[in-house]
Amino acid sequence: MSDTKKIAVLPGDGIGCDVIPEAIKVMQAPRAAVAFTEFDWGADRYLKDGTTVPEGGYALLARDFDAILMGAFGDPRVPSNVHARDILLGLRFRLDLYANVRPIKLLDPSLCPLKNAKLEDVDFVVIRENTEGLYAGVGGVFKQDTADEIAVQEDVNTRKGVERIIRYAFEYARRHGRKSVLMADKSNVMTHAHGLWQRVFKEVAKDYSGIEARHMLADALALAMIREPRTLDVIVTNNMFGDILTDLGAALQGGLGMAASANLHPGRTSMFEPVHGSAPPLAGKNKANPMGAILTSALMLEHLGMTREAERIEAAVLEAVRQKKTTEDVGGSLGTKECGEWIAAKVAGR
Ligand SMILES: NC(=O)c1ccc[n+]([C@@H]2O[C@H](COP(=O)([O-])OP(=O)(O)OC[C@H]3O[C@@H](n4cnc5c(N)ncnc54)[C@H](O)[C@@H]3O)[C@@H](O)[C@H]2O)c1
């Protein structure tokens, strides 16, 4: 039986189509045992035939593939963003990819906007709940387009959902030799929802005696990410706070072009995507930074058990950053393709 892992590739829209081919090029350099099947889901397909996700699409990906690699979704020609919602949120919810893992690691001090930042100052990971909270789509509008309009968006927090993400964070800390797990919430004002997070966090923490359990309010954490990022290790938080705080985290590591993420459900087909969106003004101009997508592919290979290949890719990206073989957003002068080619050559030992 072949050990080759099957990867579904969805480049998506905008710069997703620029950066994903570079990630593939780089994964082929160490001869990683992966086979790619590309899908055309995205704005072009939607505008052509109205399809967002074809019939049976979610089940197909979950059944026939070991992992999914995605670019980004969002196109000004589709103002409703319906295709992005069906594809991106659809996959997260339907495949129950409850853990969004976003490492925030500084590769070179020159990339950090903080004064006198050192490498060891920025090295933490945010684990964001990915299937509930304010993004669950529960709510509605009443008396729309009248002066009396009411819009309600419910914050959904289930015992099961909260417990599994907190447990995932502690397990992650244990597996990666991390010392603390910090939960960020707004339990001072969101007493019902985040009261649940508080109770579950204290309970789960008891099972992990070697790992320090910390708590901060999400707004205080935003301040700490700038003032004392060195004190942070593993952070666990809800869907919306995780979304916002990881953009701040991306800024600490050099911007959205550098940030990688994984959407996981242990034991199931999981999905990997750079943190950035489709950046329409950059699309097709050979300007987008492919490093977020390339580091994402390293996360995916590590998840699939190809640790050595993942380490070679991370080392090559680090070297590219040090030698300024980068795109303009992080201080270099290479195009998307040239940057991808440089990293692929480094990985291949050329
Ligand atoms: N996961 C996703 O698919 C995802 C995430 C965020 C936004 N979006 C969508 O993307 C579209 C654009 O959204 P936005 O502008 O708010 O966010 P964006 O991430 O696309 O871009 C924000 C800023 O970051 C810069 N940037 C982002 N990625 C970069 C890269 N790889 N290299 C260099 N610079 C980079 C862009 O120039 C822009 O200034 C919207 O349709 C939005 O809904 C999709």
The ligand as an ORCA input file, in Angstrom:
! r2SCAN-3c Opt
* xyz 0 1
  N      -9.163     32.874      5.049
  C      -9.626     33.623      4.068
  O      -9.916     33.139      2.998
  C      -9.752     35.113      4.282
  C      -9.193     35.733      5.402
  C      -9.288     37.131      5.501
  C      -9.928     37.856      4.513
  N     -10.485     37.202      3.454
  C     -11.104     37.931      2.321
  O     -10.047     38.499      1.543
  C     -10.506     39.710      0.935
  C      -9.551     40.844      1.288
  O      -9.599     41.052      2.701
  P      -8.629     42.021      3.513
  O      -8.077     43.037      2.565
  O      -9.347     42.464      4.707
  O      -7.462     41.062      4.043
  P      -6.172     40.514      3.289
  O      -5.485     39.573      4.221
  O      -6.529     39.977      1.970
  O      -5.240     41.806      3.089
  C      -4.982     42.731      4.144
  C      -3.684     43.465      3.925
  O      -2.565     42.615      4.068
  C      -1.755     42.592      2.915
  N      -1.433     41.173      2.642
  C      -2.210     40.109      2.920
  N      -1.602     38.991      2.518
  C      -0.424     39.338      1.975
  C       0.649     38.620      1.367
  N       0.627     37.287      1.239
  N       1.708     39.308      0.914
  C       1.769     40.649      1.047
  N       0.786     41.389      1.609
  C      -0.299     40.731      2.067
  C      -2.622     43.170      1.796
  O      -1.903     43.919      0.885
  C      -3.571     44.061      2.552
  O      -3.002     45.326      2.684
  C     -11.932     39.921      1.444
  O     -12.813     39.426      0.479
  C     -12.000     39.083      2.717
  O     -13.293     38.637      3.012
  C     -10.383     35.864      3.301
*
